[in-house]
């Protein structure tokens, strides 16, 4: 009995740092932000309880807030499918037994390691500037352009989408692992029956890869909703031009740490949490119609 109690004590001792850190740095801030979302709090003075006023202002009086929602959903709905499609395409190209394939996989994964950094965001702003690499490349093929793709309201958001697509490495590796788990016998049998590569892709690859697609879709959707660094660096913290790159996370940051409206920012954070939860739930609910689980049949 004493030995068992001693073992429990040892276990609790080793788990204590994690439990304490979880309570102090996760649980307490989460519930504190929920309280602050119902207050007028500027970090310098005591919170002043105002009820649902922050939430009312968001959806009735704050045009920039509505704009940030629109920009964010446009960014998510454009970047996530393009990123996954590009990642799957590259994964299929790299799913070959050729010399140096490991080097190619490492090279394609590299942007995912550095793509979210401040340095790359600065480089990206130079690439799409009026004297950047894109305009120089267009000049080589006879298309003269002095347009700043980042400074143009019609193309600014697409530069962020392009950066997101460029960071396809993590999704690619997951797709590659899934492709390797598909038995080659299926393709051989389909080939004997006369199915071409396109038909094999839609009838074999996609159905058997659908659980992997679901996982990547959920993870990349959540990640896209939380995108901050590229929008902050490329727009210099303003979300311009004309708020066309004012992502939700960037506007939340501005209300919290530029205008010191921590109560309003906390309310924004909780709305974002609920919205992401709803979108994730909808993806899960839709999966029963298109995700195939081989061991249990179609969901």
Secondary structure, 3 states (H helix, E strand, C coil): CHHHHHHHHHHHHHHHHHHHHHHHHHHHHHHHHHHHCCEECCCCCCCEECCCHHHHHHHHCCHHHHHHHHHHHHHHHHHHHHHHHHHHHHHHHHCCCCCCHHHHHHHHHHHHHHCCCHHHHHHHHHHCCCCCHHHHHHHHCCCCCCCCCCCCCCCHHHHHHHHHHHCCHHHHHHHHHHHHCCCHHHHHHHHHCCCCHHHHHHHHHHHHHHHHHHHHHHHHHHHHHCCCHHHHHHCCCCCCCCCCCCCHHHHHHHHHHCCCCHHHHHHHHHHHHHHHHHHHHHHHHHHHHHCEECCCEEC
